[in-house]
Amino acid sequence: MRHNRPSFCLFPSRRAPSPAFGAAFLVALALGPVSHARTEKRETPPGSLWAAWRIARTYNPQFREARARLAASRTRHPSALAGLLPRLSLDANQAYTNGQSAGPQFYGNNLLTVEQSENISQSYWTVTLSQPIFNWDAIQKLASANARVAAAAATYDATRMKLMRTLVSRYLAVGVAQAQLAATRKTEAAFALEARQAWDRHQSGLRGIIGYEEARSAQASAEAQVITARHALHQAQAALAELTGPAFPPEIPSRAGRLPMIPLPPKSTRAWIREAREANPAVLAARLQARSARALVSAARGGYLPSIRLELSHTRQLTGGTYGYAVPGEVDFPSPAANTAQQNFLLLNLHWNFYAGGGTEARVDRADDEARLARAQSERAFLKAQATIVENLGAFHADVARVRAYEESARAARRAVVATEAGVKAGLRSEFDLVNARLSLLSAETNLPAVHAQLIKDALRLEAAAGLLTPVALSRLSRLFDRLPQRPEPRSLPHPATHSRLPSPGDPS
C-alpha cells in the first residue's frame, strides 16, 4: 500500500538565518521517494546522521536482538508447513543369524535325536510415503504460524523506528548542545569586549566604575555558562556513543540553516488515525497476534474433527546362507537358505477422536482465553497509537508556533543589542542595559535550537505512530542536513583569553 507523505510549504527569506533542524526535517518529508539501495551506495559523510544510523543498526545490541528474533520467528512457517506436506522415509536393516540345536524329536514313529543348524544373513528395507489428506489442526497451526511471522516482522519494524527516533533525538541533542555552546562563547566574547570598552571609558573619565563591574560580572557568569554548556555537550556526545559506539566521530558538523518554513499539515486528524490503524507496526503486530490466537482456537477445535492420511510403502527382503537338518542314521542334508521377497502396502487411515478425556475441551477453553487477551491487547495498541497521533499533532502545531516566536524573539534581541550598543557609545544607555540585552539574546539563541529539535522529535513521533518512518526518510533528512552550510564561528569578536588581563574592581593596578 502506498502512503502519501506529508508535504510542507517552504518560503525562502532573506531575513536572519534560523537553525536547520525543523526546516531540514520538514523539507525531507516533502522530497520524492528514493530507493533504499541507492541510499546505501551514495557517499556518506563521516559525521552525518546517515553514517550514525549505519553504525547504530550494527552496534546497538537491542537492534541486533530484534533482528535475531525475527530470524528465529521465520522458522515457524516451515515447521508448521511440514505438518501438511508428504513425508518420505527409508528403513533399512541387516541381520545375521548363526545357531545350532539338538534334541529328541519324533521322526516317523521313532523318537530320535535331531540336529539343526543355521547360518543366515538377511537384508531388508522399506520405503514409506505418507501424505496427510485432511488435518484441520495442522491447517490452522500453519495459519497461526504465518500470522506470528508477520507479527514478528512488524515488531522488528517498531524496534527499528524506535531506534531511529532515539538516534535522531540524541544526534539532535549533540547539535543543540553545540549551538548552545557556540552562542554562549559568543556572548562571553561579547561581554569581554564590553568589559574592555567599559574600562577604557572609565579610564578616560567618561563613566564610573559601575558599568565596568557590571560587564565583568556578566563576563564571569558567561564563563560559568560556557563550562556548563561544554559539560552538556560532553553528556550529549556520551549518550550518542551509547548507540553508535566509539567508531562514530564525536564532533558533529554544526549547521546553520537558512530555510525558514511555514508547515502546512496535509492531513486531518482522522486521516492520521487511519494511517495508524493500517500501518503502525505496533498495531499491526498486536492485530496479527490476535489473528494467530484465533487460528489456534480453531486448531484446538480441530480435535473434534477426523483426520485422514494416505500411506504407501514398499518392502524388499533378501535372505542368504545355509540351513542344516540331520537325523543320525536316517538323514543328513544341508540346504541353502536363499530367499527374495517384496511387498507393496497401501493404507488409507481415518482417525476420529470422539472423546479425549476432556483434553480437547480444555485446550479450546485455554485458546479462547488467550484469543480474548490478544484481542484486548490489539485494541489497546490502537488506542495508544491514536492518543499518540492526537498528542503529537497538537505538539507539532505548538512547536511551529514556538519556533516562529523564538525566531522573532532572536531577531528582536539582535536589534536590541545593536541599538543598545549605539546608545552606550552615545552615552544614552548604560552598560547594565547592554548586559540585559545580551542576556536576552543569549536566551533566545540557546532556546531556538532546542525548540527546533523538539519540533523534529514530535514530527518523528507522529511519523512513527502513523507507520511512515523508514530508513529512506532518515536518509532524506541526513542528506538535507549535509547540504546545509556549516555554522560560521564568530571571528569578529576577540577570544575571551585576550581580556584576561583586565584589572578587577579591587585591583590596585
Contacts in CASP RR format, 6 or more apart in sequence:
PFRMAT RR
TARGET T0000
AUTHOR 0000-0000-0000
METHOD contacts of the structure
MODEL  1
MRHNRPSFCLFPSRRAPSPAFGAAFLVALALGPVSHARTEKRETPPGSLW
AAWRIARTYNPQFREARARLAASRTRHPSALAGLLPRLSLDANQAYTNGQ
SAGPQFYGNNLLTVEQSENISQSYWTVTLSQPIFNWDAIQKLASANARVA
AAAATYDATRMKLMRTLVSRYLAVGVAQAQLAATRKTEAAFALEARQAWD
RHQSGLRGIIGYEEARSAQASAEAQVITARHALHQAQAALAELTGPAFPP
EIPSRAGRLPMIPLPPKSTRAWIREAREANPAVLAARLQARSARALVSAA
RGGYLPSIRLELSHTRQLTGGTYGYAVPGEVDFPSPAANTAQQNFLLLNL
HWNFYAGGGTEARVDRADDEARLARAQSERAFLKAQATIVENLGAFHADV
ARVRAYEESARAARRAVVATEAGVKAGLRSEFDLVNARLSLLSAETNLPA
VHAQLIKDALRLEAAAGLLTPVALSRLSRLFDRLPQRPEPRSLPHPATHS
RLPSPGDPS
1 278 0 8 1.000
1 279 0 8 1.000
3 275 0 8 1.000
3 279 0 8 1.000
3 466 0 8 1.000
3 467 0 8 1.000
3 468 0 8 1.000
4 266 0 8 1.000
4 267 0 8 1.000
5 29 0 8 1.000
5 30 0 8 1.000
5 32 0 8 1.000
5 468 0 8 1.000
6 29 0 8 1.000
6 30 0 8 1.000
6 265 0 8 1.000
6 266 0 8 1.000
6 267 0 8 1.000
6 463 0 8 1.000
7 29 0 8 1.000
7 30 0 8 1.000
7 264 0 8 1.000
7 266 0 8 1.000
8 26 0 8 1.000
8 27 0 8 1.000
8 29 0 8 1.000
8 30 0 8 1.000
8 261 0 8 1.000
8 262 0 8 1.000
8 263 0 8 1.000
8 264 0 8 1.000
8 266 0 8 1.000
9 261 0 8 1.000
9 262 0 8 1.000
9 263 0 8 1.000
9 264 0 8 1.000
10 23 0 8 1.000
10 26 0 8 1.000
10 27 0 8 1.000
10 30 0 8 1.000
10 259 0 8 1.000
10 260 0 8 1.000
10 261 0 8 1.000
10 262 0 8 1.000
11 260 0 8 1.000
11 261 0 8 1.000
11 262 0 8 1.000
12 259 0 8 1.000
12 260 0 8 1.000
13 260 0 8 1.000
15 260 0 8 1.000
15 411 0 8 1.000
16 410 0 8 1.000
16 411 0 8 1.000
16 414 0 8 1.000
17 256 0 8 1.000
17 257 0 8 1.000
17 258 0 8 1.000
18 257 0 8 1.000
18 258 0 8 1.000
18 259 0 8 1.000
18 260 0 8 1.000
18 403 0 8 1.000
18 407 0 8 1.000
18 410 0 8 1.000
18 448 0 8 1.000
18 452 0 8 1.000
19 179 0 8 1.000
19 255 0 8 1.000
19 256 0 8 1.000
19 257 0 8 1.000
19 448 0 8 1.000
19 449 0 8 1.000
19 452 0 8 1.000
20 255 0 8 1.000
20 256 0 8 1.000
20 257 0 8 1.000
20 259 0 8 1.000
20 452 0 8 1.000
20 480 0 8 1.000
20 481 0 8 1.000
20 484 0 8 1.000
21 172 0 8 1.000
21 176 0 8 1.000
21 449 0 8 1.000
21 452 0 8 1.000
21 453 0 8 1.000
21 455 0 8 1.000
21 456 0 8 1.000
22 261 0 8 1.000
22 403 0 8 1.000
22 452 0 8 1.000
22 453 0 8 1.000
22 455 0 8 1.000
22 456 0 8 1.000
22 459 0 8 1.000
23 257 0 8 1.000
23 259 0 8 1.000
23 260 0 8 1.000
23 261 0 8 1.000
23 452 0 8 1.000
24 257 0 8 1.000
24 259 0 8 1.000
24 456 0 8 1.000
24 477 0 8 1.000
24 480 0 8 1.000
24 481 0 8 1.000
24 484 0 8 1.000
25 455 0 8 1.000
25 456 0 8 1.000
25 459 0 8 1.000
25 460 0 8 1.000
25 477 0 8 1.000
25 480 0 8 1.000
26 261 0 8 1.000
26 263 0 8 1.000
26 459 0 8 1.000
27 259 0 8 1.000
27 261 0 8 1.000
27 480 0 8 1.000
28 473 0 8 1.000
28 476 0 8 1.000
28 477 0 8 1.000
28 479 0 8 1.000
28 480 0 8 1.000
29 459 0 8 1.000
29 463 0 8 1.000
29 473 0 8 1.000
29 476 0 8 1.000
31 476 0 8 1.000
31 480 0 8 1.000
32 476 0 8 1.000
33 472 0 8 1.000
34 472 0 8 1.000
34 475 0 8 1.000
34 476 0 8 1.000
35 472 0 8 1.000
36 471 0 8 1.000
36 472 0 8 1.000
36 475 0 8 1.000
39 50 0 8 1.000
39 471 0 8 1.000
39 472 0 8 1.000
39 475 0 8 1.000
44 50 0 8 1.000
44 51 0 8 1.000
44 54 0 8 1.000
45 51 0 8 1.000
45 253 0 8 1.000
45 482 0 8 1.000
46 249 0 8 1.000
47 248 0 8 1.000
47 249 0 8 1.000
47 251 0 8 1.000
47 252 0 8 1.000
47 253 0 8 1.000
48 253 0 8 1.000
48 478 0 8 1.000
48 481 0 8 1.000
48 482 0 8 1.000
49 167 0 8 1.000
49 168 0 8 1.000
49 171 0 8 1.000
49 474 0 8 1.000
49 477 0 8 1.000
49 478 0 8 1.000
49 481 0 8 1.000
50 474 0 8 1.000
50 475 0 8 1.000
50 478 0 8 1.000
50 479 0 8 1.000
51 248 0 8 1.000
51 478 0 8 1.000
52 167 0 8 1.000
52 171 0 8 1.000
52 240 0 8 1.000
52 243 0 8 1.000
52 244 0 8 1.000
52 248 0 8 1.000
53 164 0 8 1.000
53 167 0 8 1.000
53 471 0 8 1.000
53 474 0 8 1.000
53 478 0 8 1.000
55 244 0 8 1.000
55 245 0 8 1.000
55 247 0 8 1.000
55 248 0 8 1.000
56 63 0 8 1.000
56 163 0 8 1.000
56 167 0 8 1.000
56 243 0 8 1.000
56 244 0 8 1.000
57 63 0 8 1.000
57 160 0 8 1.000
57 163 0 8 1.000
58 64 0 8 1.000
59 243 0 8 1.000
59 244 0 8 1.000
59 245 0 8 1.000
59 247 0 8 1.000
60 163 0 8 1.000
60 243 0 8 1.000
62 159 0 8 1.000
62 163 0 8 1.000
63 159 0 8 1.000
63 160 0 8 1.000
63 163 0 8 1.000
66 155 0 8 1.000
66 156 0 8 1.000
66 159 0 8 1.000
66 160 0 8 1.000
67 156 0 8 1.000
69 152 0 8 1.000
69 155 0 8 1.000
69 156 0 8 1.000
70 152 0 8 1.000
70 153 0 8 1.000
70 155 0 8 1.000
70 156 0 8 1.000
73 148 0 8 1.000
73 149 0 8 1.000
73 152 0 8 1.000
74 149 0 8 1.000
74 152 0 8 1.000
76 145 0 8 1.000
76 148 0 8 1.000
76 149 0 8 1.000
77 142 0 8 1.000
77 145 0 8 1.000
77 146 0 8 1.000
77 149 0 8 1.000
79 145 0 8 1.000
80 138 0 8 1.000
80 141 0 8 1.000
80 142 0 8 1.000
80 144 0 8 1.000
80 145 0 8 1.000
80 146 0 8 1.000
81 142 0 8 1.000
81 145 0 8 1.000
83 132 0 8 1.000
83 135 0 8 1.000
83 138 0 8 1.000
83 141 0 8 1.000
83 142 0 8 1.000
84 132 0 8 1.000
84 135 0 8 1.000
84 138 0 8 1.000
84 139 0 8 1.000
84 142 0 8 1.000
86 129 0 8 1.000
86 130 0 8 1.000
86 131 0 8 1.000
87 128 0 8 1.000
87 129 0 8 1.000
87 130 0 8 1.000
87 131 0 8 1.000
88 127 0 8 1.000
88 128 0 8 1.000
88 129 0 8 1.000
89 127 0 8 1.000
89 128 0 8 1.000
89 130 0 8 1.000
90 125 0 8 1.000
90 126 0 8 1.000
90 127 0 8 1.000
90 128 0 8 1.000
91 125 0 8 1.000
91 126 0 8 1.000
91 128 0 8 1.000
92 123 0 8 1.000
92 124 0 8 1.000
92 125 0 8 1.000
92 126 0 8 1.000
93 122 0 8 1.000
93 123 0 8 1.000
93 124 0 8 1.000
93 125 0 8 1.000
94 121 0 8 1.000
94 122 0 8 1.000
94 123 0 8 1.000
95 121 0 8 1.000
95 122 0 8 1.000
95 123 0 8 1.000
96 120 0 8 1.000
96 121 0 8 1.000
96 122 0 8 1.000
97 118 0 8 1.000
97 119 0 8 1.000
97 120 0 8 1.000
97 121 0 8 1.000
97 122 0 8 1.000
98 118 0 8 1.000
98 119 0 8 1.000
98 120 0 8 1.000
99 117 0 8 1.000
99 118 0 8 1.000
99 119 0 8 1.000
100 115 0 8 1.000
100 116 0 8 1.000
100 117 0 8 1.000
100 118 0 8 1.000
101 115 0 8 1.000
101 116 0 8 1.000
101 117 0 8 1.000
102 113 0 8 1.000
102 114 0 8 1.000
102 115 0 8 1.000
102 116 0 8 1.000
103 113 0 8 1.000
103 114 0 8 1.000
103 115 0 8 1.000
104 111 0 8 1.000
104 112 0 8 1.000
104 113 0 8 1.000
104 114 0 8 1.000
105 111 0 8 1.000
105 112 0 8 1.000
105 113 0 8 1.000
105 114 0 8 1.000
106 112 0 8 1.000
107 114 0 8 1.000
107 327 0 8 1.000
107 330 0 8 1.000
112 327 0 8 1.000
112 328 0 8 1.000
112 330 0 8 1.000
113 327 0 8 1.000
113 328 0 8 1.000
114 325 0 8 1.000
114 326 0 8 1.000
114 327 0 8 1.000
115 325 0 8 1.000
115 326 0 8 1.000
115 327 0 8 1.000
115 328 0 8 1.000
116 323 0 8 1.000
116 324 0 8 1.000
116 325 0 8 1.000
116 326 0 8 1.000
117 322 0 8 1.000
117 323 0 8 1.000
117 324 0 8 1.000
118 322 0 8 1.000
118 323 0 8 1.000
118 324 0 8 1.000
118 337 0 8 1.000
119 321 0 8 1.000
119 322 0 8 1.000
119 323 0 8 1.000
120 319 0 8 1.000
120 320 0 8 1.000
120 321 0 8 1.000
120 322 0 8 1.000
120 323 0 8 1.000
120 337 0 8 1.000
121 319 0 8 1.000
121 320 0 8 1.000
121 321 0 8 1.000
122 317 0 8 1.000
122 318 0 8 1.000
122 319 0 8 1.000
122 320 0 8 1.000
123 317 0 8 1.000
123 318 0 8 1.000
123 319 0 8 1.000
124 315 0 8 1.000
124 316 0 8 1.000
124 317 0 8 1.000
124 318 0 8 1.000
125 315 0 8 1.000
125 316 0 8 1.000
126 313 0 8 1.000
126 314 0 8 1.000
126 315 0 8 1.000
126 316 0 8 1.000
127 313 0 8 1.000
127 314 0 8 1.000
128 311 0 8 1.000
128 312 0 8 1.000
128 313 0 8 1.000
129 311 0 8 1.000
129 312 0 8 1.000
129 313 0 8 1.000
130 309 0 8 1.000
130 310 0 8 1.000
130 311 0 8 1.000
130 312 0 8 1.000
131 309 0 8 1.000
131 310 0 8 1.000
131 311 0 8 1.000
132 138 0 8 1.000
132 307 0 8 1.000
132 308 0 8 1.000
132 309 0 8 1.000
133 308 0 8 1.000
133 309 0 8 1.000
133 310 0 8 1.000
134 306 0 8 1.000
134 307 0 8 1.000
134 308 0 8 1.000
135 307 0 8 1.000
135 308 0 8 1.000
135 309 0 8 1.000
136 298 0 8 1.000
136 299 0 8 1.000
136 301 0 8 1.000
136 302 0 8 1.000
136 303 0 8 1.000
136 305 0 8 1.000
136 307 0 8 1.000
137 299 0 8 1.000
137 300 0 8 1.000
137 302 0 8 1.000
137 303 0 8 1.000
137 307 0 8 1.000
139 299 0 8 1.000
140 295 0 8 1.000
140 296 0 8 1.000
140 298 0 8 1.000
140 299 0 8 1.000
140 302 0 8 1.000
141 295 0 8 1.000
141 296 0 8 1.000
141 299 0 8 1.000
143 291 0 8 1.000
143 292 0 8 1.000
143 295 0 8 1.000
143 298 0 8 1.000
144 292 0 8 1.000
144 293 0 8 1.000
144 295 0 8 1.000
144 296 0 8 1.000
144 299 0 8 1.000
145 292 0 8 1.000
147 288 0 8 1.000
147 289 0 8 1.000
147 291 0 8 1.000
147 292 0 8 1.000
147 295 0 8 1.000
148 288 0 8 1.000
148 289 0 8 1.000
148 292 0 8 1.000
150 284 0 8 1.000
150 288 0 8 1.000
151 284 0 8 1.000
151 285 0 8 1.000
151 286 0 8 1.000
151 288 0 8 1.000
151 289 0 8 1.000
151 292 0 8 1.000
152 285 0 8 1.000
154 281 0 8 1.000
154 282 0 8 1.000
154 284 0 8 1.000
154 285 0 8 1.000
154 288 0 8 1.000
155 281 0 8 1.000
155 282 0 8 1.000
155 285 0 8 1.000
157 281 0 8 1.000
157 467 0 8 1.000
158 281 0 8 1.000
158 282 0 8 1.000
158 285 0 8 1.000
160 471 0 8 1.000
161 281 0 8 1.000
161 464 0 8 1.000
161 467 0 8 1.000
161 469 0 8 1.000
162 464 0 8 1.000
163 243 0 8 1.000
164 460 0 8 1.000
164 464 0 8 1.000
164 469 0 8 1.000
164 471 0 8 1.000
164 474 0 8 1.000
165 457 0 8 1.000
165 460 0 8 1.000
165 461 0 8 1.000
165 464 0 8 1.000
165 469 0 8 1.000
166 243 0 8 1.000
167 240 0 8 1.000
167 243 0 8 1.000
167 244 0 8 1.000
168 456 0 8 1.000
168 457 0 8 1.000
168 460 0 8 1.000
168 474 0 8 1.000
168 477 0 8 1.000
169 453 0 8 1.000
169 457 0 8 1.000
169 460 0 8 1.000
170 236 0 8 1.000
170 239 0 8 1.000
170 240 0 8 1.000
170 242 0 8 1.000
170 243 0 8 1.000
171 240 0 8 1.000
171 252 0 8 1.000
172 453 0 8 1.000
172 456 0 8 1.000
172 457 0 8 1.000
173 236 0 8 1.000
173 239 0 8 1.000
173 240 0 8 1.000
173 453 0 8 1.000
174 233 0 8 1.000
174 236 0 8 1.000
174 237 0 8 1.000
174 240 0 8 1.000
174 252 0 8 1.000
175 236 0 8 1.000
175 252 0 8 1.000
175 254 0 8 1.000
175 449 0 8 1.000
175 453 0 8 1.000
176 236 0 8 1.000
176 449 0 8 1.000
176 450 0 8 1.000
176 453 0 8 1.000
177 229 0 8 1.000
177 232 0 8 1.000
177 233 0 8 1.000
177 235 0 8 1.000
177 236 0 8 1.000
177 237 0 8 1.000
178 233 0 8 1.000
178 252 0 8 1.000
178 254 0 8 1.000
179 254 0 8 1.000
179 445 0 8 1.000
179 446 0 8 1.000
179 449 0 8 1.000
179 487 0 8 1.000
180 229 0 8 1.000
180 232 0 8 1.000
180 445 0 8 1.000
180 446 0 8 1.000
180 449 0 8 1.000
180 450 0 8 1.000
181 226 0 8 1.000
181 229 0 8 1.000
181 230 0 8 1.000
181 232 0 8 1.000
181 233 0 8 1.000
182 254 0 8 1.000
182 487 0 8 1.000
182 489 0 8 1.000
182 490 0 8 1.000
183 442 0 8 1.000
183 445 0 8 1.000
183 446 0 8 1.000
184 222 0 8 1.000
184 225 0 8 1.000
184 226 0 8 1.000
184 229 0 8 1.000
184 442 0 8 1.000
184 446 0 8 1.000
185 226 0 8 1.000
185 490 0 8 1.000
185 496 0 8 1.000
186 490 0 8 1.000
186 493 0 8 1.000
187 222 0 8 1.000
187 225 0 8 1.000
187 438 0 8 1.000
187 439 0 8 1.000
187 441 0 8 1.000
187 442 0 8 1.000
188 219 0 8 1.000
188 222 0 8 1.000
188 223 0 8 1.000
188 225 0 8 1.000
188 226 0 8 1.000
188 496 0 8 1.000
189 490 0 8 1.000
189 493 0 8 1.000
189 494 0 8 1.000
189 495 0 8 1.000
189 496 0 8 1.000
190 438 0 8 1.000
190 493 0 8 1.000
191 215 0 8 1.000
191 218 0 8 1.000
191 219 0 8 1.000
191 222 0 8 1.000
191 435 0 8 1.000
191 438 0 8 1.000
192 219 0 8 1.000
192 494 0 8 1.000
192 496 0 8 1.000
192 498 0 8 1.000
192 499 0 8 1.000
192 502 0 8 1.000
193 493 0 8 1.000
193 494 0 8 1.000
193 499 0 8 1.000
194 215 0 8 1.000
194 218 0 8 1.000
194 219 0 8 1.000
194 431 0 8 1.000
194 434 0 8 1.000
194 435 0 8 1.000
194 438 0 8 1.000
195 212 0 8 1.000
195 215 0 8 1.000
195 216 0 8 1.000
195 218 0 8 1.000
195 219 0 8 1.000
195 499 0 8 1.000
195 502 0 8 1.000
196 499 0 8 1.000
196 502 0 8 1.000
197 215 0 8 1.000
198 207 0 8 1.000
198 211 0 8 1.000
198 212 0 8 1.000
198 214 0 8 1.000
198 215 0 8 1.000
198 431 0 8 1.000
199 212 0 8 1.000
199 502 0 8 1.000
199 503 0 8 1.000
201 207 0 8 1.000
201 208 0 8 1.000
202 208 0 8 1.000
202 209 0 8 1.000
202 211 0 8 1.000
202 212 0 8 1.000
207 431 0 8 1.000
209 505 0 8 1.000
210 431 0 8 1.000
210 432 0 8 1.000
211 430 0 8 1.000
211 431 0 8 1.000
211 432 0 8 1.000
212 431 0 8 1.000
212 505 0 8 1.000
213 505 0 8 1.000
214 430 0 8 1.000
214 431 0 8 1.000
214 432 0 8 1.000
214 435 0 8 1.000
215 431 0 8 1.000
215 434 0 8 1.000
215 435 0 8 1.000
216 502 0 8 1.000
216 504 0 8 1.000
216 505 0 8 1.000
218 435 0 8 1.000
218 438 0 8 1.000
218 439 0 8 1.000
219 496 0 8 1.000
219 499 0 8 1.000
222 442 0 8 1.000
223 496 0 8 1.000
225 442 0 8 1.000
237 250 0 8 1.000
240 248 0 8 1.000
240 250 0 8 1.000
241 248 0 8 1.000
241 250 0 8 1.000
253 486 0 8 1.000
254 486 0 8 1.000
254 487 0 8 1.000
255 481 0 8 1.000
255 484 0 8 1.000
255 485 0 8 1.000
255 486 0 8 1.000
255 487 0 8 1.000
256 484 0 8 1.000
256 485 0 8 1.000
256 486 0 8 1.000
256 487 0 8 1.000
256 488 0 8 1.000
257 484 0 8 1.000
257 485 0 8 1.000
258 484 0 8 1.000
258 485 0 8 1.000
259 484 0 8 1.000
260 407 0 8 1.000
263 396 0 8 1.000
263 400 0 8 1.000
265 393 0 8 1.000
265 396 0 8 1.000
265 397 0 8 1.000
267 275 0 8 1.000
269 389 0 8 1.000
269 390 0 8 1.000
269 393 0 8 1.000
272 389 0 8 1.000
272 393 0 8 1.000
272 462 0 8 1.000
272 465 0 8 1.000
272 466 0 8 1.000
273 386 0 8 1.000
273 389 0 8 1.000
273 390 0 8 1.000
275 466 0 8 1.000
275 467 0 8 1.000
275 468 0 8 1.000
276 283 0 8 1.000
276 382 0 8 1.000
276 385 0 8 1.000
276 386 0 8 1.000
276 388 0 8 1.000
276 389 0 8 1.000
276 465 0 8 1.000
276 466 0 8 1.000
276 467 0 8 1.000
277 283 0 8 1.000
277 382 0 8 1.000
277 385 0 8 1.000
279 466 0 8 1.000
279 467 0 8 1.000
279 468 0 8 1.000
280 381 0 8 1.000
280 382 0 8 1.000
280 385 0 8 1.000
280 465 0 8 1.000
280 466 0 8 1.000
280 467 0 8 1.000
281 467 0 8 1.000
282 381 0 8 1.000
282 384 0 8 1.000
282 385 0 8 1.000
283 378 0 8 1.000
283 381 0 8 1.000
283 382 0 8 1.000
283 385 0 8 1.000
285 381 0 8 1.000
286 374 0 8 1.000
286 377 0 8 1.000
286 378 0 8 1.000
286 380 0 8 1.000
286 381 0 8 1.000
286 382 0 8 1.000
287 378 0 8 1.000
287 381 0 8 1.000
289 374 0 8 1.000
289 377 0 8 1.000
289 378 0 8 1.000
290 371 0 8 1.000
290 374 0 8 1.000
290 375 0 8 1.000
290 377 0 8 1.000
290 378 0 8 1.000
292 374 0 8 1.000
293 367 0 8 1.000
293 370 0 8 1.000
293 371 0 8 1.000
293 373 0 8 1.000
293 374 0 8 1.000
293 375 0 8 1.000
294 371 0 8 1.000
296 367 0 8 1.000
296 370 0 8 1.000
296 371 0 8 1.000
297 364 0 8 1.000
297 367 0 8 1.000
297 368 0 8 1.000
297 371 0 8 1.000
299 367 0 8 1.000
300 360 0 8 1.000
300 363 0 8 1.000
300 364 0 8 1.000
300 366 0 8 1.000
300 367 0 8 1.000
301 360 0 8 1.000
301 364 0 8 1.000
302 360 0 8 1.000
303 353 0 8 1.000
303 356 0 8 1.000
303 360 0 8 1.000
303 363 0 8 1.000
304 353 0 8 1.000
304 360 0 8 1.000
305 352 0 8 1.000
306 350 0 8 1.000
306 351 0 8 1.000
306 352 0 8 1.000
307 350 0 8 1.000
307 351 0 8 1.000
307 352 0 8 1.000
308 348 0 8 1.000
308 349 0 8 1.000
308 350 0 8 1.000
308 351 0 8 1.000
309 348 0 8 1.000
309 349 0 8 1.000
309 351 0 8 1.000
310 347 0 8 1.000
310 348 0 8 1.000
310 349 0 8 1.000
311 345 0 8 1.000
311 346 0 8 1.000
311 347 0 8 1.000
311 348 0 8 1.000
311 349 0 8 1.000
312 344 0 8 1.000
312 345 0 8 1.000
312 346 0 8 1.000
312 347 0 8 1.000
313 344 0 8 1.000
313 345 0 8 1.000
313 347 0 8 1.000
314 342 0 8 1.000
314 343 0 8 1.000
314 344 0 8 1.000
314 345 0 8 1.000
315 342 0 8 1.000
315 343 0 8 1.000
315 344 0 8 1.000
315 345 0 8 1.000
316 340 0 8 1.000
316 341 0 8 1.000
316 342 0 8 1.000
316 343 0 8 1.000
317 339 0 8 1.000
317 340 0 8 1.000
317 341 0 8 1.000
317 342 0 8 1.000
318 339 0 8 1.000
318 340 0 8 1.000
319 337 0 8 1.000
319 338 0 8 1.000
319 339 0 8 1.000
319 340 0 8 1.000
319 341 0 8 1.000
320 336 0 8 1.000
320 337 0 8 1.000
320 338 0 8 1.000
320 339 0 8 1.000
321 336 0 8 1.000
321 337 0 8 1.000
321 338 0 8 1.000
322 334 0 8 1.000
322 335 0 8 1.000
322 336 0 8 1.000
322 337 0 8 1.000
323 334 0 8 1.000
323 335 0 8 1.000
323 336 0 8 1.000
323 337 0 8 1.000
324 333 0 8 1.000
324 334 0 8 1.000
324 335 0 8 1.000
325 331 0 8 1.000
325 332 0 8 1.000
325 333 0 8 1.000
325 334 0 8 1.000
325 335 0 8 1.000
326 332 0 8 1.000
326 333 0 8 1.000
353 360 0 8 1.000
385 465 0 8 1.000
388 461 0 8 1.000
388 462 0 8 1.000
388 465 0 8 1.000
389 462 0 8 1.000
389 465 0 8 1.000
389 466 0 8 1.000
392 458 0 8 1.000
392 459 0 8 1.000
392 461 0 8 1.000
392 462 0 8 1.000
392 465 0 8 1.000
393 462 0 8 1.000
395 458 0 8 1.000
396 455 0 8 1.000
396 458 0 8 1.000
396 459 0 8 1.000
396 462 0 8 1.000
399 451 0 8 1.000
399 454 0 8 1.000
399 455 0 8 1.000
399 458 0 8 1.000
400 455 0 8 1.000
402 451 0 8 1.000
402 454 0 8 1.000
402 455 0 8 1.000
403 448 0 8 1.000
403 451 0 8 1.000
403 452 0 8 1.000
403 455 0 8 1.000
406 444 0 8 1.000
406 447 0 8 1.000
406 448 0 8 1.000
406 451 0 8 1.000
407 448 0 8 1.000
409 444 0 8 1.000
409 448 0 8 1.000
410 441 0 8 1.000
410 444 0 8 1.000
410 445 0 8 1.000
410 448 0 8 1.000
413 437 0 8 1.000
413 440 0 8 1.000
413 441 0 8 1.000
413 443 0 8 1.000
413 444 0 8 1.000
413 445 0 8 1.000
414 441 0 8 1.000
416 437 0 8 1.000
416 440 0 8 1.000
416 441 0 8 1.000
417 434 0 8 1.000
417 437 0 8 1.000
417 438 0 8 1.000
417 441 0 8 1.000
420 429 0 8 1.000
420 433 0 8 1.000
420 434 0 8 1.000
420 437 0 8 1.000
421 434 0 8 1.000
423 429 0 8 1.000
424 430 0 8 1.000
424 431 0 8 1.000
424 433 0 8 1.000
424 434 0 8 1.000
460 469 0 8 1.000
463 469 0 8 1.000
463 473 0 8 1.000
503 509 0 8 1.000
END
